[in-house]
Amino acid sequence: MDKKKKRLYIRTAILGVLAGLVIYTLYTNLTKDSRGTLEAGDKAPDFVLTDMSGEQHRLSDYEGKGVFLNFWGTWCEPCKKEMPHMEKMAQEYAGEVEILAVNVGESNFQVQNFAEQYGLTFPIAIDKSKEVMNTYGVNPLPTTFMIKPDGTIDQIVIGGLIVEDQVRALFERVKPSS
């Protein structure tokens, strides 16, 4: 085979691969909405994550209670601002609404230092593989899912909850009826 034909085959193969990648990228971006992003009223997907003390937390174990499911990072400024409010509400609503804070992909050391710095006592799990984050379609951080006692999503809050009354109002929405 002469050099020109060989070069033509290589160029054709490269163009074919590039065209395939462009088509795949367009397909995934144009169909992502129809592939199932979570919204209010949907059943919250169950998961199991381990917290900083080694205890496993399964979302379905909280059935009958409201859940404040918060995805966050130690580097995230809005996350830092909402943590004191979350801690206060965790104390006020103990037994009615549970907080499960899910750190996304950071080391135990970083998360432990952060928890100590802010005096956090609620469970903090680390989603090292980002599997739960991807299941919930979280982007950006922080994102909070308010889950009703029946396991359905009441509200999704994207961005920081920097006012205590915002956090209290969310807890009130999902606490069980007495």
N, C-alpha and C positions, 0 to 999 in steps of 0.2 A: 504494500500500500504506500502510495507516495505521501509526502509531507502535507500537501494541500488537503487531500481527502481526510487524513488523520486530524488535522487542525479543524476541519469543518465538523467532523463528528464530535470532537471535544466541545467546540463552541455550541453546537446544537444541544448537547447534553446539559451544559451549564445553563443555557437559556431555558431549557425545559424545567430544570430544578428551580430556577428563579421564578418562572411563571407559576409553578406549583405552589411555591411559598407565598406568592402574592395572592393567589386564589384562596389558599387556606386562611391567610390573615384577614382578607375581606369577609370570608364566610364566618369566621369566629366573631368578628366585630359586629357584623350585621345581624347575627342570630343570637347574640348573647342575651337579649331581653326575653326571647321566646324559650330559652333553655332553662329558665327558672330562677329568677332572683326572688328572694323572700320579700313579702310585704305584710302589712297589718292584716290579721285574719288568718294567716297561714299557721299551720302547726309548726312549732319550733323543732328543728331536727335534733334528735337525741345525740349525745356524745358522752365520752368519758375522758376526763383529764385529771392529772394528779397535781395536787397543790404543793406548796412549799414544805409542808410537814409530812408529805408522803401519802396523804389521804386521797382516795379517788372520789371524784365528784361526777355523778351521772345526772344529766339534766332531768331525766324522768323521775329521779328520787325526790325532786322538789315539787312534784305534783301536789296540788292542794294549797300551795303557797305562791305568792307572786315572786317573780325573779327579775332582778336587775342584772342583766348579762352585759358586762362592759368589756370591750376589747380596747387595749391600751398599750403604750410603750413608755419606758422610763425617760426617753429623750423628748417626749411629746409635751410641749408647754401647756396646751389645754388640759391634758391628762393630769398634770401636776396640780392645776387649779381646781379640778373637780374632786380630787381624792379626799380632801378634808370634809367636803359636803357628803360624800359617799360614806365616810366613816361615821359621821354624825347620824345619818339616816339609818345606817346599819344598827346602831345602838337603839334608836327610837322605835324602829319597826321590827326589832328582833322577834322571830317566831312567826311573823306575818309575811314579810317580804325579805327574801334572801338575796344577798349580793354575791355574784360569782364574777370576779375580775379575771379576765383572761389576758395575760401578757403574751404578746406575739413575738416569738422567736428569740428572746434574749436569754442570757445565762442566768442560772440560779443566783449567782453572786450579785449581779446587777439588780435583780428583782428583790432579793433579800435586803440589800442596802437601801433601796428605794422604800420598801415597806417599813423598815426601821426608822428611816428619816421622817416619814409621814405618820408614824404610829398606827399603821393599818392592822386591824385585827380580823377583818373578813377574809374568807378564802381567796387566795390568789393562785391560779393555775397557770402553767406555761404551755402554750401551744407551740412547741419547738418545731414541728413539721409544717405549721401553718395550715393544717388540714381542716381544723374547725373554722378558722378564719375564712378559708376558701369556701367551705360549705355554706357559711352564712353570707358570703359575698361582701365581706367587710373591706371597705376602702373609702375614705381614709380613716386614720385613727384620730381621736377616739370615735368609736361607734357603740351605741348602747341599744340593746333590744329589751324592751319591757314585755315580759311574758306573764300572762294571766295564770291564775291557779289551774285552769284547765289545759294549760300547755300551748295555748295559741298566742301569737305575737299581737300585742296590743298596739305598740308603737315602736318605730325605729328612729333613734335620734343620732344624726350624724354631726359630729363636732362636739366641742366641750360644753359641759354643763357648769358654767362658772358662777351661777347664782343659786344660793341654797334653796330658794323657793321653787326654782325649776325642778330640782331633784325631789323635793318634798311632793310636788304636784304629780310627778311620775310615780312615786311610791304609792300615793293615794289611789291612782288609777288602777293599780294591779293588786292592791291588798285584798285578801278574801273578805267577802261580806260577812258581817257578824250575825 
